[in-house]
Amino acid sequence: MRYKLIFQLEDNVLTVNYRECLISFLKSALKQYSGGSFYKEFYGECKQKSFSFAVKLPRCSFVKDKILLDGMTVEMYLSSYDLSDMVILYNALNGQRYKEFPLPMNNKLTLKNIFMEHEKDVRAGEMICQTAMPLAVRDHDRSTNKDKYYLPDDERFLPKLKEIVLCQLDSAGFDRSLLEGFDFAMPEYKKSVVKFKDTYVTGALGLFCMKGCPELIRYLYQAGVGSRRSEGFGYFNIVK
């Protein structure tokens, strides 16, 4: 299930950490909905989220730690494989309509509308897809608490991606056998380095081909693929 959220800004400037701002908005909406009873279900400690999101900004330019926008409207696309989670998120977000949410640099964000987006029907075992946000494949070293990110032309990329997808399946309660036959190819891509919180995330943008059983592809289409999906990475659209 997918939703499109339309936001209005008070000023045409955003911090480069705008992903963090939108996550704060989601958290605030959940805290205010139903007495905050669902907040821990989404943001409990080390809990893997069921959703991913993408952000579409008006034409923009980057100036140091700022993004200057050619317009005041921001679109956010929210997707999840879990129907109950999306109902909760919709209700929480709907309760924030027309309420101003403070942003850095004395700006404000107001949710104006929420629309349900059409989803492609996944029946084939091979799909051509387009990233809407960078695809991040992270290798996290717990002993040093440091991250490495692999790009599609790195031989470590596909094994690590398969490992990440397997963890996604485990967390979502799917059978591991769905991973059999999974393959991923992105022969051409644009490297993306994004500032997120106090670190930088390296990812890939472009067209890719994904092979596997339709159930797995459908799940990844709804949940996002790769690392940091609930933080604005790994959201993609199906081209054909």
Protein Blocks (a to p, Z undefined) as FASTA:
>chain_A
ZZddddddfbfcdcfklmmmmmmmmmmmmmmgghhlmmmmmmgghiacfbdcdddddddd
dehjaccdebjbdcdddddfblklmmmmmmmmmmmgoiacddehhiacddfbdcdddddd
dfbfbdcdddfbdcddddddfklopacdddfklmklmmmmmmmmmmmmmmnopafklmgo
pacddfbacdddddehjbccdddedddddeddfklmmmmmmnogcehklnogaiacdfZZ
